[in-house]
Amino acid sequence: MSLSGRVAFVTGASQGIGRACALKLATEGAAVAVAARNQEKLNELVNEIAAAGGKAAAFALDVTDEEQVKATIKAAGAQFGKIDILVNNAGITRDQLVMRMKRADWDAVLQTNLTSAYLCIQAVSMLMIKQRWGRIINIASVFGQMGQAGQANYSASKAGLIGLTMAIARELGSRNITCNAVAPGFIETAMTEVLGDEFKQNAAKQIPLGRVGSPADVASAVAFLASDEASYITGHVLNVNGGMLMG
């Protein structure tokens, strides 16, 4: 499943799933442009990839800023010569029951989780069309498939990401560009570590495999979808949830 010679652009790469994806893609041979708001963490990631013999560069980026997205992807493309793989991973939560949810919290989650993916896809699509090869992978969520109380904004953003995935797959398929989504279930990340141990234990009981997932579990699925082995898969949602949701 070699990605040698490929160039990947990963958003939200400073921690959690995004960081794991960058490391996995680099391990498989891709050069990786890592983007997030935290420059210090990005620099640490680049150094880790370089120490392992890989190639990476850090780009400070607020994915909600359209001009920043355009400029950053242009800079990454210029530095590496192309962009073959886009991983739209950047995401936030602003949890609250819908009757109490502030409009600002709704907007922030939709802009970061969904609108940013549209902006990044728009920016890389012309590069991919010219080279007639591309892999777009959107990190959705099981809660975009089944909903979650207290997460109307997050669930809506991830459901929207799944719809966006299928639309882009139809638009760009004739240019040898695939677009797929990975829908993680309960994954051990900074976003979930604030939850209590009792909550995590109860969550694990609802998962047929009996454990929460790791960022590496998600990264492996992303690397597969980025590879030539997945060349006939597009518009698909790959569930990485330990059986939490089936069908």
Phi, psi and omega in degrees: 000048185288138174247021180303131180089351179271157177236128182245147174238120185240123177267158183060038190272359186284342182201172171058225184297318181298318178297315179297322179296316180299315179297317182293316180296321178293320178300325180278359173111356181281146166280140189233125170266116183256131185230138176186179180278334185270096183297322182298313179294324178296318179298321177297320180294316179300317179296321178295317179295317180296321180296332179270005178094008181266181182233128182206160175216147183258140178225113176292128187207132167260108187292349178275353182262109186302316182293322176297318179300311181300313183293321183291316179293324176297318180293319179295318178297322179291320182292318184261352179091345181184172168224118182263327189232129175243125175246107178273095185246339185307132181197152177224166171235149172218074191286139176184148174300144189300328181291342180247356185291129177283145179303323181298325179286325173298309183298318183298317181290317179295321181292317183285317188274330187243306182298324180298323179296317176301316181296316181293318178298316180300320183289324183270343189299321180294324176296316181290323179297319180297322182270354179054043175197134177188154176228118176248125183231119181257131179272103180268219180192151174302332181283348170280349179257328185237355181075163178205126178301136180085359181228045180300319180292314181295313180299318179296319181295320182284326173295320177297324179295325177293317176296319177299319179304312183291323179295316180293323177302320179288321182291320190252357183302323182292347179260016180065034177243122177262153176222118181227165176238149170247128182247094178291153171266230180278110183244139180284100179221178177299331181291331183255348184290344178285346179284148182290161180299322180297318178298316181295320180295319178294322179296317181299329179292338180271358183254119182307325179283353171076016178208157172281159182273170177245158175305327179296327177299319180288318182299324179296321178293320179296315180299321178297312182294337178278349188268170176293335179297339181256024187295340181251023177243120175208151183070020186256148173250111181268113181280127176235076191224011178066016181093007181302323175226128180236157175095000000 
